[in-house]
Amino acid sequence: MYLSDDQINEMAEAVCTAIDVAAISHTRKCQVAREYAQDEFGATPRQSAVLLAVKLANVAWHGRSIAAKHAMEA
């Protein structure tokens, strides 16, 4: 199923939240994204949507980490 940008961003936020709780593998990140889409949207997402959500989550998490590091240095 094709998902909208907003739905993929929601999946990414779910993955980012999971990363905040514990360090997880790439495979587990994909599982989190897929399960979120199934639970919230009632559909199995395409692999490309899952991978995009994971990539967006990784970028967001790294951005948050850098921001927190700069805040501690200030």
Secondary structure as the mmCIF struct_conf table of DSSP 4:
data_model
#
loop_
_struct_conf.conf_type_id
_struct_conf.id
_struct_conf.beg_label_comp_id
_struct_conf.beg_label_asym_id
_struct_conf.beg_label_seq_id
_struct_conf.end_label_comp_id
_struct_conf.end_label_asym_id
_struct_conf.end_label_seq_id
HELX_RH_AL_P HELX_RH_AL_P1 ASP A 5 VAL A 21
BEND BEND1 ALA A 22 ALA A 22
HELX_RH_AL_P HELX_RH_AL_P2 HIS A 26 PHE A 41
BEND BEND2 GLY A 42 ALA A 43
HELX_LH_PP_P HELX_LH_PP_P1 THR A 44 ARG A 46
HELX_RH_AL_P HELX_RH_AL_P3 GLN A 47 GLU A 73
#
